[in-house]
Amino acid sequence: MKRTEKGRWNNKLWVILLIAIMTLCLLSPLFVQYSPTEVDLAQVLQGPNLHHWFGTDSIGRDVFSRVLYGGVVSLAVATVTTAAGLMIGLVYGGVSGYVGGKIDNVMMRFVDVVCSIPTTIIVLAFQMLFPNKVLGLIVMMSLTNWMTMARVMRGRFMELKETSFIILAHGLNLPRRVIIFRHMVRNSLSSIIIIATFTFASGIVTETALSYLGVGIPVNIPSWGNMISNAQNYILTGRWWVVLFPGILIIVSSLCVNFSGEYIKNKYVS
């Protein structure tokens, strides 16, 4: 088997694994035995066993069911914020690169200013003012993850508008929307997919980090981030299962997203 074919097959396995993780999380209500919020003080910090496959946490909640339900929350937050951020970045960067000139300069200086402010500080300040913590987290992550997409699309549009087929399209008086969406955006799909995969993986990690700091998903809602946050005091006492399983899902899901993006780019775009 050639190296390129082997690489594509390996990436395909990551796609299958990602689909399996998402399916398992989404269908978790059909087969989990315990509620993710059910407290059982008689089963506190039990190791993995036949009844609790991933063990229990500090107040007797089943870790297996919390990992699956938490996956729905973490993956949903990453999906929504990635889609919103990509749309903002695509429009903003596309307009900046297509128009150019002073408008482009002003728009990019604004991006530089926003990038200079740490995302964590913005989220911390906003979360203290926003009553709905989940919605506030989604809004702030969406408004702080579009800058990379904007810069990439700006550069891509500036490159494409100098190509001969775009110049010819203008010479033929094709509608501007046709030039932008059918020619420029379509020829930027590989860049969009790459940024989307990195943004999605970053969204999973960001939700984890913010929940770990106590400003992400509320503790009464299971997510991979706050599961690790709640388990940090038990790592050194040998209760490894409380943090191991959500940690593995975070790492594996991030890797799956990145390799899946590479597979899609190579198969359908390149």
DRENFIPA-199134 format. One line per 4 residues: number of its first residue (from 1); for each residue x, y, z of C-alpha. Coordinates in nm, 3 decimals, padded with zeros to 5 digits. Layout:
NUM = X,Y,Z  ...
REM end
This chain:
1 = 00.000,00.000,00.000  00.136,00.341,-00.095  00.210,00.592,00.179  -00.060,00.835,00.057
5 = -00.322,00.558,00.046  -00.221,00.440,00.392  -00.249,00.795,00.524  -00.597,00.833,00.378
9 = -00.706,00.503,00.531  -00.571,00.609,00.870  -00.759,00.940,00.843  -01.074,00.748,00.749
13 = -01.042,00.549,01.071  -01.034,00.877,01.265  -01.354,00.983,01.085  -01.523,00.657,01.183
17 = -01.408,00.699,01.543  -01.542,01.056,01.555  -01.880,00.943,01.421  -01.883,00.662,01.679
21 = -01.812,00.903,01.966  -02.082,01.146,01.853  -02.335,00.868,01.800  -02.259,00.715,02.139
25 = -02.304,01.049,02.311  -02.624,01.143,02.127  -02.784,00.802,02.188  -02.669,00.777,02.549
29 = -03.021,00.813,02.697  -03.114,00.485,02.527  -02.870,00.262,02.713  -02.716,00.429,03.020
33 = -02.839,00.276,03.345  -02.793,00.580,03.570  -02.885,00.945,03.548  -02.578,01.171,03.518
37 = -02.707,01.381,03.810  -02.822,01.094,04.034  -02.643,01.109,04.371  -02.573,00.786,04.561
41 = -02.372,00.849,04.878  -02.337,00.475,04.931  -02.129,00.449,04.610  -01.886,00.739,04.658
45 = -01.558,00.713,04.461  -01.608,00.352,04.359  -01.358,00.223,04.102  -01.468,00.080,03.766
49 = -01.682,-00.230,03.818  -01.963,-00.427,03.655  -02.230,-00.182,03.775  -02.041,00.142,03.715
53 = -01.815,00.081,03.416  -01.616,00.403,03.464  -01.659,00.417,03.842  -01.829,00.692,04.043
57 = -01.732,01.042,04.147  -01.709,01.216,04.486  -02.087,01.214,04.545  -02.162,00.876,04.390
61 = -02.264,00.985,04.039  -02.197,00.740,03.758  -01.893,00.857,03.560  -01.987,00.662,03.246
65 = -02.325,00.834,03.208  -02.170,01.173,03.292  -01.901,01.126,03.027  -02.161,01.050,02.758
69 = -02.402,01.326,02.858  -02.110,01.563,02.905  -01.995,01.479,02.554  -02.325,01.605,02.415
73 = -02.277,01.938,02.593  -01.908,01.982,02.506  -01.947,01.880,02.141  -02.260,02.092,02.100
77 = -02.085,02.400,02.239  -01.787,02.340,02.008  -02.013,02.286,01.705  -02.227,02.597,01.756
81 = -01.936,02.827,01.837  -01.732,02.696,01.544  -02.017,02.747,01.297  -02.088,03.098,01.426
85 = -01.721,03.195,01.436  -01.658,03.067,01.085  -01.955,03.258,00.945  -01.839,03.581,01.109
89 = -01.480,03.529,00.997  -01.580,03.431,00.643  -01.795,03.741,00.593  -01.558,03.981,00.770
93 = -01.239,03.852,00.608  -01.405,03.813,00.269  -01.527,04.171,00.266  -01.189,04.299,00.386
97 = -00.993,04.107,00.122  -01.237,04.172,-00.163  -01.271,04.548,-00.106  -00.910,04.616,-00.005
101 = -00.765,04.964,00.036  -00.835,05.179,00.342  -01.138,04.972,00.442  -00.921,04.661,00.452
105 = -00.660,04.842,00.659  -00.914,04.964,00.917  -01.084,04.623,00.940  -00.756,04.440,00.993
109 = -00.641,04.687,01.259  -00.963,04.612,01.446  -00.880,04.241,01.426  -00.533,04.312,01.565
113 = -00.686,04.500,01.860  -00.931,04.219,01.937  -00.654,03.957,01.911  -00.441,04.150,02.161
117 = -00.704,04.102,02.434  -00.682,03.759,02.603  -00.994,03.554,02.536  -01.011,03.433,02.897
121 = -01.036,03.789,03.030  -01.320,03.871,02.790  -01.513,03.558,02.886  -01.455,03.614,03.259
125 = -01.587,03.970,03.238  -01.886,03.873,03.025  -01.983,03.568,03.229  -02.015,03.780,03.543
129 = -02.277,03.995,03.366  -02.465,03.732,03.165  -02.741,03.550,03.361  -02.749,03.237,03.141
133 = -02.399,03.091,03.174  -02.434,02.837,02.893  -02.568,03.089,02.643  -02.313,03.345,02.759
137 = -02.030,03.097,02.703  -02.154,03.016,02.351  -02.190,03.383,02.260  -01.847,03.481,02.387
141 = -01.668,03.183,02.232  -01.838,03.264,01.899  -01.730,03.628,01.920  -01.368,03.546,02.006
145 = -01.279,03.262,01.768  -01.341,03.426,01.429  -01.019,03.628,01.393  -00.806,03.348,01.248
149 = -01.074,03.270,00.991  -01.100,03.638,00.901  -00.727,03.671,00.844  -00.707,03.354,00.635
153 = -01.007,03.449,00.420  -00.881,03.802,00.375  -00.548,03.672,00.242  -00.719,03.412,00.026
157 = -00.960,03.664,-00.129  -00.679,03.911,-00.197  -00.490,03.632,-00.374  -00.788,03.512,-00.574
161 = -00.905,03.852,-00.696  -00.574,03.891,-00.882  -00.613,03.562,-01.069  -00.704,03.556,-01.437
165 = -01.039,03.377,-01.401  -01.167,03.632,-01.147  -01.049,03.920,-01.367  -01.224,03.753,-01.661
169 = -01.542,03.712,-01.454  -01.540,04.083,-01.382  -01.480,04.153,-01.752  -01.787,03.944,-01.839
173 = -01.993,04.151,-01.593  -02.094,03.850,-01.386  -02.294,03.942,-01.075  -02.076,04.008,-00.774
177 = -02.252,03.742,-00.568  -02.168,03.482,-00.834  -01.802,03.585,-00.834  -01.780,03.575,-00.455
181 = -01.974,03.257,-00.377  -01.927,03.040,-00.686  -01.565,03.127,-00.756  -01.388,03.281,-00.459
185 = -01.554,03.092,-00.172  -01.552,02.763,-00.366  -01.179,02.799,-00.432  -01.124,02.868,-00.062
189 = -01.288,02.547,00.065  -00.960,02.378,00.157  -00.865,02.675,00.376  -01.213,02.684,00.531
193 = -01.199,02.313,00.619  -00.855,02.344,00.778  -00.959,02.643,00.991  -01.290,02.474,01.080
197 = -01.120,02.163,01.214  -00.871,02.358,01.422  -01.147,02.586,01.551  -01.366,02.290,01.645
201 = -01.085,02.113,01.828  -00.992,02.442,01.996  -01.358,02.485,02.098  -01.353,02.154,02.286
205 = -01.032,02.250,02.466  -01.155,02.606,02.537  -01.479,02.480,02.692  -01.273,02.243,02.905
209 = -01.035,02.517,03.017  -01.312,02.766,03.100  -01.516,02.505,03.286  -01.201,02.408,03.475
213 = -01.167,02.774,03.581  -01.531,02.779,03.690  -01.659,03.021,03.424  -01.778,02.768,03.166
217 = -02.064,02.519,03.186  -02.235,02.532,03.530  -02.146,02.248,03.767  -02.504,02.115,03.767
221 = -02.474,02.038,03.394  -02.224,01.759,03.310  -01.952,01.846,03.061  -01.602,01.713,03.007
225 = -01.457,02.038,03.136  -01.634,02.060,03.469  -01.589,01.686,03.525  -01.213,01.740,03.522
229 = -01.252,02.053,03.736  -01.450,01.863,03.999  -01.201,01.574,03.998  -00.877,01.768,04.040
233 = -00.863,01.708,04.415  -00.879,01.330,04.373  -00.601,01.274,04.120  -00.322,01.250,04.380
237 = -00.525,01.019,04.605  -00.542,00.739,04.347  -00.894,00.803,04.215  -00.764,00.811,03.860
241 = -01.088,00.702,03.693  -01.269,01.027,03.780  -01.044,01.232,03.550  -00.903,00.968,03.313
245 = -01.213,00.896,03.105  -01.327,01.255,03.032  -00.961,01.343,02.966  -00.927,01.062,02.712
249 = -01.246,01.172,02.534  -01.121,01.531,02.513  -00.788,01.428,02.360  -00.931,01.164,02.125
253 = -01.214,01.390,02.004  -00.971,01.672,01.927  -00.748,01.436,01.730  -01.048,01.290,01.546
257 = -01.165,01.634,01.436  -00.821,01.733,01.302  -00.765,01.409,01.109  -01.125,01.409,00.984
261 = -01.072,01.755,00.839  -00.759,01.634,00.665  -00.952,01.338,00.522  -01.237,01.558,00.392
265 = -00.994,01.808,00.241  -00.796,01.539,00.058  -01.098,01.343,-00.064  -01.347,01.611,-00.165
269 = -01.150,01.934,-00.215  -00.793,01.865,-00.324
REM end
